[in-house]
Amino acid sequence: MSKLDQEDRDDISTRQFAFPKQRKEPLEDASHVRNAIARFDQVKDVTDHERDEAWKRIRAAAKKFDVEMNESDWREVGSGKKDEH
């Protein structure tokens, strides 16, 4: 994944972020989508509703860029919150 500098980040359409209001977690390509999934639980100061909406955007981007997702819900990301069955 290429690191985005501030100028590049500013050029990205708000719609291309998992969290558009905060402009967090760009979804420009498969690498960024994987990163957004991995870092999802690290995003601070967002509501559960914003997380629900961000997860929908991530799922759509994952489908677009053919990224496999093992999690069916954002609550399964990180923090050991997966069901252990």
N, C-alpha and C positions, 0 to 999 in steps of 0.2 A: 504494500500500500504506500502510495506516495504521500508525504506529509504536505498538508495544505498550509501555505503561509496566509497571513491575514488578508492580503489582497485577493488571493484566489478564493478564500473562504467568503469574502464579501461579494464575489461575483456569482456565487451559487444562488440559485433561486430558493426562496424560503420554502417552497414546496418540496425541495430535495433534501430536507432535514427530517429526521425522525421526530425531533422536537422543534417545530418551525418557530414558535414564539421565542424560544431561547436560542435558536440557531445552533442546536447541539446535535451531534451525530449525523454528519452528512451521509447520504445514501447514493453516492455517485457511481459506484461500481461494486463488484462482488466483494472486493477486499474491504471497502468501507462498510458494506452490509454486515459482513462477519464481525468487524470491529464494533459496530453498533450493538449487535447481539451480545458480544462478550462484555461490553462496558455498560450495558443497559441499567444494571442495578447501581451503577456509580453516579448516575445523573441525579443531581440534588435539586431541591426546591421546585418539584413538579407534583401535580396532583395525580391521584390514581386515574382520573378521567384522561388527563394528558398522557399518562403511560398507556392506557388502553388505545388511544388514538395513535400514538407513536408506534405501538406494536403492530397495528394494522398497516401502517406505512412500511414498517420493516418487513412484514410478511409479503407485501406486494412487491417490494424491491427484491426480496430474496427470490421470489418466483421469476421476476423479470431477468435477474442475473444468474438464475439456476444455482442458488445457494441452498444447500440442504439445511433445514432447521430441525433440531432434535426436540426443541421446546415447543409445546403447543400453546403456552401461555407465558406472559412476561414474568409471572410470579415464580416460574421455574428457573429463572436466570440467576446464577450466582447465589451467594449466601446460603447454600445448602438447602434450598427450599423445595427441591424435587421430592416427590413421593418415593419412598424406598420400598417398593413392593417386589 
